[in-house]
Amino acid sequence: MRLVAIFAVLISCLSLLQCGRPKVHPVRGEIVEAVYGLGTVETEELYLARFAVSASVSEFYVKEGQDVAKNEKLFRTDQDIIFRSPFSGRVTDISVHVKENVPPQAIVLTVTNLEKLYLSVALEQQAAMRIRRGMNTEISFEFFRNNKLKGMIESFYPKNNEFVAKVRFENPLTNVLPGMTADVAIEVDRKQNAILIPTKAISNGHITFERAGKKQRLPVKLGLIDLERAELLDPQLSPDDEILMP
């Protein structure tokens, strides 16, 4: 008896799936189209202390992770030359030990300005063709997804066979450091009072809808598209039409 009951339930569920398809109505509203890229936090000011000739450090005045002010002493060489920070920032790397022989141009110490941060966003070629200076962006770091940050494209340029957008943050940041990554949405177009349908309603470039009890399947012409909706340019639908979801 139990197997018969289960079989009857399965038949009932199958009948419901075959008899009905979800339906939605087209709506009028605002749509924003965006392109997406992965951004890496970088700094405008990075000081890499180097020697012009072989030398060694006699004494460090700072430690890694220490904040320093402009002109603050960093270290002294065996030739009694004192290196100072050219700007306020944080010591993010000390690469040598005291009295260690350091060859020319090797990095001794690094100071990073954490107040002048920006995002370097790598874009695909198709997305890059739609980018312009001054476009608004929405920035999302993994550690606070619910807190979307605002930014703006300051410049755009090719770099090492990639296309890079430099995004300036709208407001000062806290707890964000160079090397961190973020998802960046760049607004390329916006339209008010558009006829909108779910992108899931489109199947092989067509939609199926009912008008006055008559079912029709027609090819679609689309305008702006976001992650969930698309602007329908053709065919012309009214709010009373019902679109059948695939």
C-alpha positions as a Markdown table, in Angstrom:
| # | Residue | x | y | z |
|---|---|---|---|---|
| 1 | Met | 0.0 | 0.0 | 0.0 |
| 2 | Arg | 2.9 | 2.4 | 0.8 |
| 3 | Leu | 4.4 | 1.9 | -2.7 |
| 4 | Val | 1.0 | 2.6 | -4.3 |
| 5 | Ala | 0.6 | 5.8 | -2.3 |
| 6 | Ile | 4.1 | 7.0 | -3.2 |
| 7 | Phe | 3.4 | 6.3 | -6.9 |
| 8 | Ala | 0.2 | 8.2 | -6.7 |
| 9 | Val | 2.0 | 11.3 | -5.2 |
| 10 | Leu | 4.6 | 11.2 | -7.9 |
| 11 | Ile | 2.0 | 11.0 | -10.6 |
| 12 | Ser | 0.2 | 14.0 | -9.0 |
| 13 | Cys | 3.4 | 16.1 | -8.9 |
| 14 | Leu | 4.2 | 15.2 | -12.5 |
| 15 | Ser | 0.8 | 16.3 | -13.6 |
| 16 | Leu | 1.2 | 19.7 | -11.9 |
| 17 | Leu | 4.5 | 20.2 | -13.6 |
| 18 | Gln | 3.1 | 19.4 | -17.0 |
| 19 | Cys | -0.1 | 21.4 | -16.6 |
| 20 | Gly | 1.3 | 24.7 | -15.4 |
| 21 | Arg | 4.3 | 26.9 | -16.0 |
| 22 | Pro | 5.2 | 30.0 | -13.9 |
| 23 | Lys | 4.0 | 33.2 | -15.4 |
| 24 | Val | 5.2 | 36.8 | -14.9 |
| 25 | His | 4.0 | 40.2 | -16.1 |
| 26 | Pro | 6.3 | 42.7 | -17.7 |
| 27 | Val | 6.9 | 45.7 | -15.5 |
| 28 | Arg | 8.1 | 49.3 | -16.0 |
| 29 | Gly | 11.1 | 50.5 | -14.0 |
| 30 | Glu | 14.7 | 51.6 | -13.9 |
| 31 | Ile | 17.5 | 49.4 | -15.2 |
| 32 | Val | 21.2 | 49.8 | -14.8 |
| 33 | Glu | 23.7 | 47.9 | -17.0 |
| 34 | Ala | 27.2 | 47.3 | -15.7 |
| 35 | Val | 30.4 | 45.5 | -16.6 |
| 36 | Tyr | 32.4 | 43.7 | -14.0 |
| 37 | Gly | 36.0 | 43.3 | -13.1 |
| 38 | Leu | 38.3 | 42.2 | -10.3 |
| 39 | Gly | 40.1 | 45.1 | -8.5 |
| 40 | Thr | 43.3 | 45.1 | -6.5 |
| 41 | Val | 44.0 | 47.7 | -3.9 |
| 42 | Glu | 47.2 | 49.7 | -4.6 |
| 43 | Thr | 48.8 | 52.9 | -3.2 |
| 44 | Glu | 49.8 | 56.2 | -4.9 |
| 45 | Glu | 52.9 | 56.5 | -2.7 |
| 46 | Leu | 55.4 | 53.6 | -2.1 |
| 47 | Tyr | 58.9 | 54.3 | -0.8 |
| 48 | Leu | 61.5 | 51.6 | -1.5 |
| 49 | Ala | 64.8 | 52.5 | 0.3 |
| 50 | Arg | 67.8 | 51.3 | -1.6 |
| 51 | Phe | 71.6 | 51.8 | -1.5 |
| 52 | Ala | 73.5 | 53.2 | -4.6 |
| 53 | Val | 76.6 | 51.1 | -3.5 |
| 54 | Ser | 77.2 | 48.1 | -1.3 |
| 55 | Ala | 76.6 | 49.0 | 2.3 |
| 56 | Ser | 75.0 | 47.8 | 5.5 |
| 57 | Val | 72.6 | 49.0 | 8.1 |
| 58 | Ser | 74.1 | 50.0 | 11.5 |
| 59 | Glu | 70.8 | 50.7 | 13.2 |
| 60 | Phe | 67.0 | 50.6 | 12.5 |
| 61 | Tyr | 64.9 | 53.2 | 14.2 |
| 62 | Val | 61.6 | 51.6 | 13.2 |
| 63 | Lys | 59.9 | 48.2 | 13.1 |
| 64 | Glu | 57.6 | 46.5 | 10.5 |
| 65 | Gly | 54.0 | 47.6 | 11.0 |
| 66 | Gln | 55.0 | 50.9 | 12.6 |
| 67 | Asp | 53.4 | 54.1 | 11.5 |
| 68 | Val | 55.9 | 56.9 | 10.7 |
| 69 | Ala | 55.6 | 60.6 | 10.0 |
| 70 | Lys | 57.1 | 62.5 | 7.1 |
| 71 | Asn | 60.9 | 63.0 | 7.7 |
| 72 | Glu | 61.0 | 60.5 | 10.6 |
| 73 | Lys | 64.2 | 58.5 | 10.8 |
| 74 | Leu | 64.1 | 55.0 | 9.4 |
| 75 | Phe | 67.7 | 53.6 | 9.7 |
| 76 | Arg | 71.4 | 54.6 | 9.7 |
| 77 | Thr | 74.0 | 53.1 | 7.4 |
| 78 | Asp | 77.6 | 52.0 | 8.3 |
| 79 | Gln | 78.7 | 55.2 | 6.6 |
| 80 | Asp | 76.6 | 57.2 | 9.1 |
| 81 | Ile | 74.0 | 58.2 | 6.6 |
| 82 | Ile | 70.4 | 58.5 | 8.0 |
| 83 | Phe | 67.5 | 57.5 | 5.8 |
| 84 | Arg | 64.2 | 59.3 | 6.5 |
| 85 | Ser | 60.6 | 58.7 | 5.3 |
| 86 | Pro | 59.6 | 61.0 | 2.4 |
| 87 | Phe | 55.9 | 60.9 | 3.5 |
| 88 | Ser | 53.7 | 59.7 | 6.4 |
| 89 | Gly | 52.9 | 56.0 | 6.1 |
| 90 | Arg | 53.5 | 52.6 | 7.5 |
| 91 | Val | 56.6 | 50.4 | 7.4 |
| 92 | Thr | 55.4 | 47.4 | 5.5 |
| 93 | Asp | 58.7 | 45.5 | 5.0 |
| 94 | Ile | 62.3 | 45.4 | 6.4 |
| 95 | Ser | 64.2 | 43.2 | 4.0 |
| 96 | Val | 67.7 | 43.0 | 5.6 |
| 97 | His | 69.4 | 42.6 | 9.0 |
| 98 | Val | 71.7 | 44.9 | 10.9 |
| 99 | Lys | 75.3 | 44.7 | 9.6 |
| 100 | Glu | 74.2 | 42.5 | 6.7 |
| 101 | Asn | 76.0 | 43.4 | 3.5 |
| 102 | Val | 73.4 | 44.8 | 1.0 |
| 103 | Pro | 74.2 | 45.0 | -2.7 |
| 104 | Pro | 73.4 | 48.1 | -4.8 |
| 105 | Gln | 69.7 | 48.6 | -5.6 |
| 106 | Ala | 68.5 | 45.9 | -3.2 |
| 107 | Ile | 65.4 | 47.0 | -1.2 |
| 108 | Val | 66.3 | 47.7 | 2.4 |
| 109 | Leu | 62.9 | 48.9 | 3.7 |
| 110 | Thr | 59.5 | 49.8 | 2.4 |
| 111 | Val | 57.1 | 52.5 | 3.5 |
| 112 | Thr | 53.5 | 52.5 | 2.2 |
| 113 | Asn | 51.1 | 55.4 | 2.3 |
| 114 | Leu | 47.7 | 53.9 | 3.4 |
| 115 | Glu | 45.8 | 57.1 | 3.0 |
| 116 | Lys | 46.1 | 57.3 | -0.8 |
| 117 | Leu | 44.6 | 54.0 | -2.0 |
| 118 | Tyr | 42.9 | 53.2 | -5.2 |
| 119 | Leu | 41.7 | 50.1 | -7.1 |
| 120 | Ser | 43.4 | 48.8 | -10.2 |
| 121 | Val | 40.7 | 46.9 | -12.1 |
| 122 | Ala | 41.5 | 44.4 | -14.8 |
| 123 | Leu | 38.8 | 44.2 | -17.6 |
| 124 | Glu | 38.2 | 42.0 | -20.6 |
| 125 | Gln | 38.4 | 43.5 | -24.0 |
| 126 | Gln | 34.6 | 43.6 | -24.6 |
| 127 | Ala | 34.0 | 45.3 | -21.3 |
| 128 | Ala | 36.9 | 47.7 | -21.8 |
| 129 | Met | 35.4 | 49.1 | -25.0 |
| 130 | Arg | 32.5 | 50.5 | -23.0 |
| 131 | Ile | 34.5 | 52.2 | -20.3 |
| 132 | Arg | 34.9 | 56.0 | -20.0 |
| 133 | Arg | 36.5 | 58.3 | -17.4 |
| 134 | Gly | 34.1 | 59.5 | -14.8 |
| 135 | Met | 31.8 | 56.4 | -14.7 |
| 136 | Asn | 30.4 | 55.4 | -11.3 |
| 137 | Thr | 31.4 | 52.1 | -9.7 |
| 138 | Glu | 30.1 | 49.9 | -6.9 |
| 139 | Ile | 32.8 | 48.1 | -5.0 |
| 140 | Ser | 32.3 | 44.9 | -2.9 |
| 141 | Phe | 35.0 | 43.4 | -0.6 |
| 142 | Glu | 34.6 | 39.8 | 0.5 |
| 143 | Phe | 34.8 | 40.7 | 4.2 |
| 144 | Phe | 31.9 | 43.1 | 4.1 |
| 145 | Arg | 29.7 | 42.1 | 1.2 |
| 146 | Asn | 26.6 | 43.9 | 2.6 |
| 147 | Asn | 28.5 | 47.2 | 2.6 |
| 148 | Lys | 28.8 | 48.4 | -1.0 |
| 149 | Leu | 31.4 | 51.2 | -1.5 |
| 150 | Lys | 31.1 | 53.9 | -4.1 |
| 151 | Gly | 33.9 | 54.9 | -6.5 |
| 152 | Met | 34.6 | 56.5 | -9.8 |
| 153 | Ile | 36.9 | 55.7 | -12.8 |
| 154 | Glu | 39.7 | 58.2 | -12.7 |
| 155 | Ser | 41.6 | 56.9 | -15.7 |
| 156 | Phe | 41.7 | 54.0 | -18.1 |
| 157 | Tyr | 44.8 | 52.6 | -20.0 |
| 158 | Pro | 46.4 | 49.4 | -21.5 |
| 159 | Lys | 49.1 | 47.7 | -19.4 |
| 160 | Asn | 51.0 | 44.6 | -20.2 |
| 161 | Asn | 48.4 | 43.5 | -22.8 |
| 162 | Glu | 45.6 | 44.0 | -20.2 |
| 163 | Phe | 43.1 | 46.8 | -19.9 |
| 164 | Val | 43.1 | 48.6 | -16.6 |
| 165 | Ala | 40.7 | 51.0 | -15.0 |
| 166 | Lys | 42.0 | 53.1 | -12.1 |
| 167 | Val | 39.1 | 53.5 | -9.6 |
| 168 | Arg | 39.2 | 56.2 | -6.9 |
| 169 | Phe | 37.2 | 55.5 | -3.7 |
| 170 | Glu | 34.5 | 58.0 | -2.9 |
| 171 | Asn | 35.2 | 58.0 | 0.9 |
| 172 | Pro | 38.3 | 57.3 | 3.0 |
| 173 | Leu | 38.7 | 53.6 | 3.9 |
| 174 | Thr | 39.5 | 51.8 | 7.1 |
| 175 | Asn | 40.9 | 48.2 | 7.4 |
| 176 | Val | 41.6 | 48.1 | 3.7 |
| 177 | Leu | 45.3 | 47.4 | 2.7 |
| 178 | Pro | 47.2 | 47.2 | -0.5 |
| 179 | Gly | 47.0 | 43.7 | -2.1 |
| 180 | Met | 43.4 | 43.2 | -1.1 |
| 181 | Thr | 40.9 | 42.4 | -3.9 |
| 182 | Ala | 37.3 | 43.5 | -4.5 |
| 183 | Asp | 34.6 | 42.8 | -7.1 |
| 184 | Val | 33.9 | 46.0 | -9.0 |
| 185 | Ala | 30.7 | 46.8 | -11.0 |
| 186 | Ile | 31.1 | 49.7 | -13.4 |
| 187 | Glu | 27.9 | 51.4 | -14.5 |
| 188 | Val | 27.9 | 51.9 | -18.3 |
| 189 | Asp | 24.3 | 52.8 | -18.9 |
| 190 | Arg | 21.0 | 53.6 | -17.0 |
| 191 | Lys | 17.4 | 53.9 | -18.3 |
| 192 | Gln | 14.2 | 55.0 | -16.6 |
| 193 | Asn | 10.7 | 53.7 | -17.3 |
| 194 | Ala | 11.9 | 50.7 | -19.4 |
| 195 | Ile | 9.8 | 47.6 | -20.0 |
| 196 | Leu | 11.5 | 44.9 | -18.0 |
| 197 | Ile | 11.3 | 41.1 | -18.1 |
| 198 | Pro | 13.3 | 38.4 | -16.3 |
| 199 | Thr | 16.3 | 37.2 | -18.3 |
| 200 | Lys | 15.3 | 33.7 | -17.3 |
| 201 | Ala | 12.1 | 34.1 | -19.4 |
| 202 | Ile | 14.2 | 34.3 | -22.6 |
| 203 | Ser | 14.9 | 30.9 | -24.3 |
| 204 | Asn | 17.0 | 30.7 | -27.4 |
| 205 | Gly | 16.3 | 34.4 | -28.1 |
| 206 | His | 12.6 | 34.0 | -27.8 |
| 207 | Ile | 9.8 | 34.5 | -25.2 |
| 208 | Thr | 6.5 | 32.8 | -24.9 |
| 209 | Phe | 3.5 | 34.9 | -23.7 |
| 210 | Glu | -0.2 | 34.8 | -23.5 |
| 211 | Arg | -2.5 | 37.7 | -24.6 |
| 212 | Ala | -6.2 | 37.4 | -24.3 |
| 213 | Gly | -5.9 | 33.7 | -23.8 |
| 214 | Lys | -3.8 | 33.1 | -27.0 |
| 215 | Lys | -0.3 | 31.8 | -26.6 |
| 216 | Gln | 2.5 | 33.3 | -28.8 |
| 217 | Arg | 6.2 | 32.7 | -29.2 |
| 218 | Leu | 8.2 | 35.5 | -30.7 |
| 219 | Pro | 11.9 | 36.5 | -31.0 |
| 220 | Val | 13.0 | 39.4 | -28.8 |
| 221 | Lys | 15.0 | 42.5 | -29.2 |
| 222 | Leu | 16.7 | 43.7 | -26.0 |
| 223 | Gly | 18.1 | 46.9 | -24.8 |
| 224 | Leu | 19.9 | 47.2 | -21.4 |
| 225 | Ile | 20.6 | 44.0 | -19.4 |
| 226 | Asp | 21.5 | 43.5 | -15.8 |
| 227 | Leu | 22.1 | 40.3 | -13.8 |
| 228 | Glu | 18.4 | 39.5 | -13.5 |
| 229 | Arg | 16.3 | 41.6 | -15.9 |
| 230 | Ala | 16.4 | 42.8 | -19.5 |
| 231 | Glu | 14.9 | 45.8 | -21.2 |
| 232 | Leu | 12.4 | 44.5 | -23.8 |
| 233 | Leu | 12.3 | 46.6 | -27.0 |
| 234 | Asp | 10.4 | 44.2 | -29.2 |
| 235 | Pro | 7.8 | 42.7 | -29.1 |
| 236 | Gln | 5.7 | 45.4 | -27.4 |
| 237 | Leu | 4.1 | 44.0 | -24.3 |
| 238 | Ser | 1.6 | 45.5 | -21.9 |
| 239 | Pro | 1.3 | 44.9 | -18.2 |
| 240 | Asp | -1.7 | 42.6 | -18.8 |
| 241 | Asp | 0.4 | 40.1 | -21.0 |
| 242 | Glu | 1.6 | 37.0 | -19.2 |
| 243 | Ile | 5.1 | 35.7 | -20.0 |
| 244 | Leu | 5.6 | 32.0 | -19.5 |
| 245 | Met | 8.8 | 31.0 | -17.8 |
| 246 | Pro | 10.8 | 28.2 | -19.4 |
